[in-house]
Amino acid sequence: MTQQCPSCPTPDLDRLYDPPLEHIQKSVMPELISFHRDYLAKATFFCLATGRHSGLDASPRGGPAGFVRVLDAKTVAFADWPGNNRIESMRNLVEDDRLGMLFIFPGLDVFMRINGRGRITDDADLCASLAEGKKTPKTAIVVSVIEVLFHCGKAVNRAKLWAPESRIDRRTLPTPGQMLAAMNQQDAATADAMDVFYDDAMRNDLYG
């Protein structure tokens, strides 16, 4: 297989692709309108894209419907909950506040995207308003909206993402415990113990 040379010229994208239709261009909004608010009220998952000089990061974020809070037409906020403690997204935002949010809606073949600038805050009142049950986040991310748009769901349908037959049999791939044990040169018993811990944490320690 021939590999593209890194020094090869970039293809002329304007020649290869038609420009977006006028109604598509007009649907990119500088602030949230009623449709966006309706979708955010149902949103339970999005991917957060951030970056800085040392690299890029895409981080999954999830919560109960409405966990991304609309503060006004130009501002949304969401809690930062514990993950693997790499906190790459927040470290990125300290250096470069640009971000992208891609919302996926279970069962629907439409995406919503927000591009904007984010800042980290530990404001007590805001964090308290984003609490889940008895758990209050240490910090929240406040996003100043630059543009918001809906995106077609062709990727969902190409992937058959919501089709029951698309569910992957867990037994066909290595488990988290098996992968961690292998990378740390540990035995099968350790892998099994890691899987027990992982399964419990994934279900019972969501806001720990």
Secondary structure, 3 states (H helix, E strand, C coil): CCCCCCCCCCCCHHHHCCCCCHHHHHCCECCCCHHHHHHHHHCCEEEEEEEECCEEEEEEEECCCCCCEEEECCEEEEEECCCCCCCHHHHHHHHCCEEEEEEECCCCCEEEEEEEEEEEECCHHHHHHCCECCECCCEEEEEEEEEEEEEECHHHHHHCCCCHHHCCCHHHCCCHHHHHHHHCCCCHHHHHHHHHHHHHHHHHCCCC
